[in-house]
Amino acid sequence: MRRGRSGAWWWVLGVLVVSGIGGVALLAAALAGSMGGGGASGRSHHGAAHLQEVVIEDNDSRNKIAVVTVDGVIAGGATTPDGLTLPDLVRHQLERAADDKHVKAVLLKVDSPGGEVLASDEIYRELWKFGEDHPGTPVVVSMGSLAASGGYYVSAPASWIVANELTMTGSIGVIFHSYNYRGLMDKVGVKPAITKSGKLKDMMSGEKLPEEELPEERQIMQSMINESYARFKEVIRNGRERAAKRHGSAGKPLAADWEAIADGRILSGREALSKGLVDELGNFQVAVDRARNLAGIPDANLVSYDPPMSFGSLFRLLGKAQAESRTVRIDLGLGAGVALPQGRLYFLSPVHVR
């Protein structure tokens, strides 16, 4: 009996020691990641050079295809434990791809319902600039189950767009979404007390009665939406025209009546192909094959550039977890709630907001 108890205690002690060593090793690795690299600024989570190359598929080739992923809602807030925004991360990844002579193509994986207008436009501009600065390195888009609104916006500057025939895409347009909760306030006996500098300072406030809304409010808001919508169509037109110039009749030209379906409607991949919004139907492997074909290479390894986990990011991750309990979240039907600030314009598919 004594020997049995003694053996059990030694077993427990051994587990604790091994766990402790593993924890210390993990902490040391995190510390090393937070202190090493980072460039002259000393900030490990900033700069393209600090991203770690990860081999997704090893085909025993010197050539590489860099995979850049836009997954989920496109937002301007921090999306990584290191505090990088999605536009920043995409920019850094493209910089790494541009600096590596073995990268012969970029593959943009898109599975997104869209998101903030500004964040979507920033990613678009980075991809457009990459295409202008590196015309010999094609950017091929592989659309997943969803590449709608802002998800299509960021795809537009690509050299070639591949969508599954069942991909949900399109939803070309802009939306401003808010709630009027004045009726609820009146029911519980709460009335707003507002002091303002001008008559439009509280425009589009959810605390107003419908009859208190000024005609100018809707006009101003509609003007902003129309401007962003015109920009969306310009982005599509410029992107598809540039792709056609580089690949001639190989790709799909925009249909003459494509603007008729740019009214916010959702399109299948097959419908998008018929209107020239995508070039080819297929899955991720088809997009890989197309990237190799456009780059003129027989084979390539698939790689990604990921931000490393650092000691500082562990604390940021913990802080984020605590802050989420105080964040209003919107369920986009993607499994988990996603925080979206109110009062902004969105390139967002409204059917995915509930």
N, C-alpha and C positions, 0 to 999 in steps of 0.2 A: 504493500500500500504506500509506504513511504517512497519507494523507488518510483512508483507510478506518478505520484504527485510531483516528485522532484523532476521527472522527465517532462511532465506537462509544463511546469514552470520554466524549464530551460527552453522548451519549444516556444512559449509565449515571448520569452526574453529575446530569442533569436529573431522572431518576427518583428519585434519592436526595433531591434538594432538594424535589421535590413531596411525597414521602412524609414528609420531615421537617416541612414546613409543615403537612401534614394531621395529623401526630402532635401538633405544637404546638397546632394549633387544637382538636383533640380534648381535649388536656390542659387548655387554657384554658377550654373549655366545661364540662369536668368540675369545674374549680376554681370557676367561676362558679356552677355548680349547687350545689356544696357550701357556698358562702358566702352565696348569695342566699337571701332568704326565710327560712322556718323559724320565724317567729314570735319571741316574746320569749325563748324558751328557746335560740334559736340553733342548734337541732338540725334540720338540713334534712330528715331522713327521718322526722320526727315531725309530726303534725298534718295535718288534712284540707286546709288551705289550700295546702299545698305540693304536693299531687297535681296532675299535669298533665292537663288535659282533652284527650282524643283523640277526634276525630270518626271513628266507625266507618263510618257511612253518612250521607251528606249528602243530605237530601231538601228542601233549601231551605226549611226551616221554622224558626220561632222556638221551637217546642215541642221538648222533648228527652225521650228515654227513656234513663235511665242504666242501662248494662249492668254488672252486678257478677258476676264469675266465681268459682265454686268448682270448681277443677279439680285432680284428683289426690287424694292422701291428705290428710285433714284432720288437721293436727298443730299443737301449740302452740309449736313451735320456729320460728326465723326462716325465712321462706320467700322473702324478697326480698333482693337485694344490699344494700339499706339496713338490713337487720336487722329488718324488720317481720314480725310473726307474721300468719298468715292472719286470725284474729279481729280483730286491730288494723287490718289493711288494709280488711276489710269495714266496720268501724266508721267509719273515715275516709271511705270511699267513700259510705256512707250519709249522713254528715254533709255532704259536698259536695252530694249530691243534695238534701238538705233545705234547704240554704242557697241553692240556685239556683231562683228562681221560675219558670224556664222548664222545669224538670224536672217532667213530669206523671205519670210512672210509672217504676218500677224493674223491670228485667228480670234475674232471677237465673238465670244459666246454670250448671247443675250437671252435672258429669261426674266422679263420685267414687264409690269403693267404701266411703267412710266413713273413720273414723279414730278419734282419741282422743275419749273420752267428754267430757272437760272442754272441749276445743277446739270440738267440735261444739255443745255446750250454749252456749258463749259466742257463737258465731255465731247460733244460734237466738235467744238473748235480744236481740241487736242488731236482728235482723229483726222480732221481736215488738214491741220498743219502738218501732221505726220505724212499724210498722203502727198502734200505739196513738196515737203523737204526730202522725201524718200520715194520718188515715183517708181523706183525699181523694186520696192518691197510692197507687194500687194497686201491689202487688208481685206480679209474675207470674213463675212458675218455668218455665224451659224445660229439661227433662231431656234429656241427651244419651244416649249408648249405655249409660251406667251411672249410676245414682243410688240406690245401695243402702245400707242401714243408716244410718250417719251422713249419707250423701248424701241420704237421705229425711228424716232428722231435721231438717236445716237447711232443707228445703223446706216442712216442715209449717206454719209460720206465714204462708205466702203467701196472698194473696187468691185466687189461681187457679193451678193446676198443670197444665202441658201436658207430656205424655210421648209419645214415639214408641211405636207399638204394639209395637215390638221392644226398647224400653228395658228393661234389666235393673234392677229396682227391688225394693222390699220389703226382705227380709233384716232384718226388725225384731227386734232382740234385742241382747244384750250378750255379749261373749266375753272370757275371760281366757286367754291362750295362753302356755305356757312349755314348757321341755324339762327332762326328768330325765336327766342325764348321769352319774349315779353308776355305772351299769354300765360305761361307757367308762372312767371313772376307775379302777375296780377292775382292769380289764384291763391298764392301763399301770402299775399299782402306786401310784396316788396316792390318799391318803385325806385327807378334810377334818379340820382341827383347829379346833374351834369353842369359843369361850368366850362365853357369853351371859348376859344379865341376867334373862331369863325364858324359860319353856318355849316360848313362841310367837314369840320374837324371830327365829327362822330359819324361820318358817312359809312353806310353798310353795317352799322352797329346792330347786334342782335337784340338790343334792349329797346329798340324803337317800335312803336305801333306802325302797322303798315301805312296808315294815313299820314304819318309823320315823315315818311321817306320823301325826300325832295327829288324832282325829276332829274336834276343834274347828277345825282348820285349814280343812277343807272347809266346815264350817258357817259360819264367818266369811266365807269367800270367797263362798259361795253367797248369803249374806245381802246382801253388797254388790252382787252381780250382780242379785239380785231387786229391790233398791232402784232401781238404775239402769234396769232393765227397766220397772218401774212408772212411772218418770219418762218414759221413751220413749213409753209408751202415753198418758200424760197429755198430752204435747206434741202427739201426733197428734190426740187428742180435742179439745183446746182450739183447735188451729189450724183444724181442719175445721169446728168449730162456729162460730168467728168468721167464717170465710169464708161459711158458709151464711147467717148473719144479715145479712151485707152484700150478698149477691147472690141471696138467696132460692132459688128453684127452678132458677135458671140453672146453678148448679154441681151437682156430684154429692154427695149426702149420704153419710156413712159407712154402709155396710151394717150391718144388725143383728148379723151374725155376723163382723164384720171381725176381731175378736180371735182367731178360730180360725186365721187365716192369719198372725198375728203371732207365729210360732214359729220365725223365722229363715229360712224358705223364701224363695227368689228368685221374684219375680213378673215377668211381662211387663207392658208398659204396658197392654195390653188387660185382663189379669187385675186389675191395680191399679185400672183404671177401673171394673170391675164391682163392686169392693168400696168404691168411693168414696174411694180414696186419691189419685186424680188426677181432674181435672175434664174433661179433653179430650185427644183424641189428635191429634198433629200434630208438625210440625218447628219449627225456630226461627222461621220466618216466621209460622207460625200463632200462636206466642206473642207475636210483635211485634204482629200484628193484634189479638189479644185485649187486649194492654196498651193499645193506642190506643182500643179499644172501651170498656174499663172506665174509662179516663180521660176519655172523651168528646171526643177530639180527632181531626181528620181526617188529620193527618200529624204526623211528628216526625222529627228527626235522632236517630240512635243514637250515644251517646257513652259513653266509659269514662273513669275517673279512675285514672291510672297513676302510680306513684312514679318520679321522674326519676332518671337515672343521675348520681351525684355522684362527686367525687374520692375521698371516703372509702369509698364503696361498691365502688370498684375494688379497693382493698386488702382489704376484707372478702371480696370474691369470690375473690381470690387465696388468702386465708387459708382460706376454706371448701374450695377445691379441694385444698389440702394436707391439711386435716383429714379429708377424706372417705376418704383412704387408711387411716385408723385407725378408721373407723366400720363397725360391723356393719350390713349392709344386708339388707333383706328384699325379694325380688322379688315384686311384686304382680301380675305378668302385664300390666303397663302399659308395658312396653318397657324401663324402667330401674329399677334397684333403688331402694327408698325406705327411708330409715333410720327405724325405729320402735323406741323404747325398750321394753325388756322390763319386766314387772312392773306394767303399767297395764291399766286396763279400756278396751275398745274397742267402739265402734259400728262394726263392720267386717265386711264380707262374707267369711266364711272361704274361699269357693271361689276368692277372688282372692289367697290367700296360698299361696306354695309355696316 
